[in-house]
Amino acid sequence: MADVATVGRGTGARSGRSATRHPVRSRRGWVPYAYLAPALLLYALFLLVPLVRAGQFSFFEWDGLGASTFVGFENYLSVFSDERLRSAFGHAFVLVFFYAILPLVIGLALAAILTRAKVKGIGFFRTVIFLPQVIAMVVVAVTWRQIYAPTGPLNGFLRLIGLDGLTTAWLGDYTWTLPAVGLIGTWVSTGLVTVLLMAGMSRVPLDLYEAARLDGAGPIREFFALTLPSIRGEIAVALTLTIVAALKTFDLVYVTTGGGPGTSTTVPSYEVYRRAFELGEVGTATAIGIVLTILVFAITAAVNRIGDRS
């Protein structure tokens, strides 16, 4: 009986202790959410609520002022059936090459050189390369518009070296306007990509390179066997940032070409502005914005997934 009583008292004591611990554990469970609540509230107020409202507007035909008419998925169908809008999304994917792929190739070369080579004043080079990122895009667009002008520095340089036949109105030529705008994006994005890749390369242990050299690996083999796999995370971040910048670019196109000549440089963000504020087609504009948002989310998710699997 004494043993039973002892066991009973022990069981009661343990259950009492668990009963007293459970409220503490439950109280601690909501503390992190309390700290996150202000940020989540602001996030919902300034991002989620406008996004939901935009999704609502996309199902209506509305000029932004008068009465609206429910049209269902008609605005979304026009996004895929309108040739001008299809061209705009096609131009955005062309800009992805100039904003993301080309800067990645250039950035890998520059980062490898600046990280491994004994370069004096490395901080100065990093600052110069990153400088386009801190300049307002409108200023960049105005400057490059002057460079591309028929009487601008670019054509002047071509005439100086005897290549008069290559001079053209770079922002007025149907063939060269989109690549010309894309090269501005390359100039802007290369610095960001290079700095990110340099940060990743600086974390690779030097012992790995020494071991590779002992095995007879040259600089090129070291780059592809050691450096490239070690910075896959930085590559994924760089591609994410630059692809998003390419797909949502607006100010550069608006200032340099205004979508012209014709429709040769129209992009989705510019079409959102044009449809909403110039044509009064708010429903179609918000549908373009929703499609663009889904496209950006899908591409960035795929890039990060591939980066993780690598």
Secondary structure as GFF3:
##gff-version 3
##sequence-region A 1 310
A	DSSP	alpha_helix	2	43	.	.	.	ID=ss1
A	DSSP	pi_helix	44	48	.	.	.	ID=ss2
A	DSSP	alpha_helix	49	57	.	.	.	ID=ss3
A	DSSP	beta_strand	60	61	.	.	.	ID=ss4
A	DSSP	beta_strand	69	70	.	.	.	ID=ss5
A	DSSP	alpha_helix	74	81	.	.	.	ID=ss6
A	DSSP	alpha_helix	83	96	.	.	.	ID=ss7
A	DSSP	pi_helix	97	101	.	.	.	ID=ss8
A	DSSP	alpha_helix	102	116	.	.	.	ID=ss9
A	DSSP	alpha_helix	122	130	.	.	.	ID=ss10
A	DSSP	three_ten_helix	131	134	.	.	.	ID=ss11
A	DSSP	alpha_helix	137	147	.	.	.	ID=ss12
A	DSSP	alpha_helix	153	160	.	.	.	ID=ss13
A	DSSP	three_ten_helix	164	166	.	.	.	ID=ss14
A	DSSP	alpha_helix	177	201	.	.	.	ID=ss15
A	DSSP	alpha_helix	206	214	.	.	.	ID=ss16
A	DSSP	alpha_helix	219	222	.	.	.	ID=ss17
A	DSSP	pi_helix	223	227	.	.	.	ID=ss18
A	DSSP	alpha_helix	228	230	.	.	.	ID=ss19
A	DSSP	alpha_helix	232	247	.	.	.	ID=ss20
A	DSSP	alpha_helix	251	256	.	.	.	ID=ss21
A	DSSP	alpha_helix	268	273	.	.	.	ID=ss22
A	DSSP	pi_helix	274	278	.	.	.	ID=ss23
A	DSSP	alpha_helix	282	309	.	.	.	ID=ss24
###
